[in-house]
Amino acid sequence: MAWLHINAPGRGVTPSARSWCQCGRDLFVAGQARALALIADHAQHRDLCPLLVRQEGKAA
């Protein structure tokens, strides 16, 4: 399982994001640009993580 937690509290407060995965990934960032980058990276990680990607149908 992989989780993404985004905290965007409102005007004048810095947003943050945290990405966890059962493979050991645990990343935290603060700031709008970094949070957006982590969101994109988290989506890519979900597609590539060997613990999350279904192995059926893949070439050996």
C-alpha positions in Angstrom: 0.0 0.0 0.0 1.1 3.6 -0.7 -0.3 6.7 1.0 -0.2 10.3 0.1 -1.2 12.9 2.7 -1.5 16.5 1.6 -1.9 19.4 4.0 -3.1 22.7 2.4 -4.3 24.8 5.3 -5.2 28.0 3.5 -3.9 31.4 2.7 -0.6 32.5 4.2 0.3 29.0 5.5 2.8 26.7 3.8 1.3 23.5 2.3 3.0 20.2 2.9 2.8 16.6 1.7 4.0 13.2 2.8 4.4 10.0 0.8 4.6 6.6 2.4 4.9 3.1 0.9 5.2 -0.3 2.3 8.5 -0.7 0.5 10.1 1.8 2.9 9.5 5.0 1.1 8.8 7.9 3.6 9.2 11.4 2.1 8.0 14.7 3.5 8.2 18.1 1.8 7.0 21.6 2.6 6.1 24.4 0.1 3.8 24.5 -2.8 6.3 23.7 -5.6 7.8 20.8 -3.6 4.4 19.4 -2.7 3.3 19.4 -6.3 6.5 17.7 -7.3 6.0 15.0 -4.6 2.4 14.4 -5.7 3.7 13.7 -9.2 6.6 11.6 -7.9 4.2 9.6 -5.7 2.0 8.8 -8.7 5.0 7.6 -10.6 6.2 5.5 -7.6 2.9 3.7 -7.5 3.3 2.7 -11.1 6.9 1.4 -10.6 7.1 0.0 -7.0 7.6 -3.7 -7.2 5.4 -4.2 -4.1 2.5 -2.4 -5.8 2.8 -3.4 -9.4 0.9 -6.5 -10.4 3.3 -9.1 -11.8 0.7 -11.1 -13.8 1.1 -10.7 -17.5 4.5 -9.1 -17.4 7.3 -10.5 -19.5 9.9 -12.5 -17.6 
